[in-house]
Amino acid sequence: MASEETPHGAHAPGPDGGDHGSDHYWYHGDKAALTRRLKRIEGQIRGIQRMVDDDQYCIDILTQISASTKGLQAVALNLLEGHLAHCVAEAQTSGDPTAAEAKVKEASDAVARLLRT
């Protein structure tokens, strides 16, 4: 659940007035679910390590790597979708065109990084 000071969908400004370094971003209310998904992926990675240690068949290892990659991509897409719906939308309605452009650029750069992986 989001904190009293920071409503769900918003984030507290950082010490410099910017939004990096804040205590609560939009996903704060969904942090438990996000953490569960990441722990599941962490377990998959540990399983892959065991498979390598146990000299498992390479195709089976690749299958598990693919599943882990898809899990991380799903988390990334969820975060990106939230960033667009909350951070970019908030910047668009703030009346500050520079802030809005910066948030759109930030999202675009994140998409580019995701596509390179």
N, C-alpha and C positions, 0 to 999 in steps of 0.2 A: 504494500500500500504506500502511496506517496506521502511525503511528510506534510505537516501543517504549513510550513513556510513555503514549500514548493509544490504547487498543484500538479497532478498527473498531467504530463504533456509539456511541462515547462522545466526549466532548470535554473538553479541559482547562479548568479554571475560570480565569476572568479574574483580573486582579490584585486585584479587590475581593472575590473569592470567588464572584462570580456567573458565569454562563456566557457573557455577552457579552464580546467582545474576546479570546476564547480563540485559541490558535494552531491548533488542529485540531478541527473539528467532525466529525460522523458521515460527511459526504461526502468527507472528506479522501482516503480510499482510491479514490474515484471521480472525483477532481478532473480527471484527464486527459480522461476521457470528457465530463465536464461542460464543460470548456474547449473541446474540439473542437466540441461542439454550439453553444456560444455563438459561436465563431469562424465557424461555418457561417452562423449567423443574422446576424452582423456582415457577412459577405460578401453576404448577401441585401439587407441595408439599403444597402450601397454600390451594389449593382446597381440598387436603386430610385432612388437619387440620380442615377445615370448615366441612367436612363430619363427622369427629369424633365429633366435637362440636355439630353438628346437629343430632347425633345419627343415622347416616345412616347405612344401611345394611352392615354387615361385608364383604361379598363377593364383593360388589361394591367398598368398600375401598381397598380391596386386588387387585382388577382389576386396580385401579388407581395407586397403589403402583407398580404393575408390569409394567405399562406403563412408569412411572417415572424412574424405574430402567433400562428399555430398553433404554430410552433416555440418561441416564448417561453412559450406556455401549457404546452407539454409539459415544458419545463425547470422551470417553476414547480410543476407538479403533481408532478414527481419530487422536488423539494426538499420540498414539503409532505408527501408520503407518507413521506419519510425522517424529517422532523421528528416526525410522528406516531409512527412506528415506533420511533424512537430517543429523541428528547428528551422527548416526552410520556410514553412508556412508562417511561423511566428515572425521570422525576419521580413517576410513579404508584407505582413500587416503592420510592421513597426513604423512604417513611413520613412525608414532610412534606406534609400536605394543602394548605398554602398554596402550595408550589412546584408541586404538581400542578395546582391550580386556575389558577395563573399561566400554565403551559405550555398548558393547554387554551384559556384566554382568548387567548393569543398566536396559537395555531393558528386559532381562530375569527375573530380579527381579520384574519389573513392571508387566509382564505377570503373574507371580506367584501370585502377590497381586490381580490382577483382577480375577484370577481363584478361589481364596479363597472367593471372595465375593458372 
